[in-house]
Amino acid sequence: MQFDKTAIIISQRRLTDLIDLSLIVLRSYFGAIVLCSLIGIAPFAILNFWLTFPLWDYEGLAMRSADFADPIVFRIRFYIIQMVLVFLQMPLALSGLTYFIGQAVFVEQQSLKQVFKSCLQRWLQLALVLGLFRFALLGYVQLFYMFNNPELNVGWEMGICLLLVCGAIFITRAARPFATEILVLERTNLLKKTSSSLSPSYSQRNKWLHSMQFSDNFGSHFLLSLIAAWGVACLCISIVLLAGVISKNWDWSPWVDLIGLPLACWIIAVWMTIVRFLLYMNTRIQTEGWEVELKFKAEGERLAEAVAS
């Protein structure tokens, strides 16, 4: 790994510059990003499709409902559920993409086998932090319940699941967004190996990295959430227009909800993962002087090679 020869210049940037840079990264590594993303997303997308299929029957659910006779209520509910699922699952599903980009910055072109082998070595940490503590996997508990009981329960679904759980996760990610990078790229352990170990635990590293950037992280996360929502809406409209050009049917087909909406959400999730990684780099530069650390590491490696030879 060449610490002073990077594909991206290590320097502090504004958020608008990072968004622009994310599109350049997406273009430069498009093929590898698509493959990494597909492998990570596929299991979640297939399971989501199967479990949300009963919720797609808007007319039938409206006819059986004693409280809501308008199918539009169930359509909006379906949209919310699809977006919430992708929001909860994206850090875990795209952890392989995060690792690939982190290596690609240092001109380390890794194969898909190497990428996912490295992530699988961290499966326990990823499952605990992203899957359980941040609800990527626990969200399936509610989804299985809704699969068997698709009727709308406003108090449970909107009150507890949406406002409490998703609200808490949104605030957690806004304040401490770089859990995936800490686990996958820095390879931080959940617990210290020994009390005298110099390597911090996950909780210590999480606190140190984010403690001085709370307001910046929260503001960036909120703004990026608005951009992501706008992006999903634009992609869905584009899918409808494309389907209209091909089939001459300009109606908003129900299949757009079942396939087009999740597809749009995952595409934006991939983009937001790249932006988050660039924000992670920016945070380390601002709080830790990362560019200076990389130069010292590069010089240290050269000295070690000179001594060895």
ABEGO torsion letter per residue (X at the ends): XBAABBABBBBBBBAAAAAAAAAAAAAAAAAAAAAAAAAAAAAAAAAAAAAAAAAABAAAAAAABAABABAAAAAAAAAAAAAAAAAAAAAAAAAAAAAAAAAAAAGBBBBAAAAAAAAAAAAAAAAAAAAAAAGAAAAAAAAAAAAABABBBAAAAAAAAAAAAAAAAAAAAAABAAAAAAAAAAGBBABBABAABABBBAAAAAAAAAAAAAAAAAAAAAAAAAAAAAAAAAAAAAAAAAAAAAAGBABBBAAAAAAAAAAAAAAAAAAAAAAAAAAAAAAAAAAAGAAAAAAAAAAAAAAAAAAAX
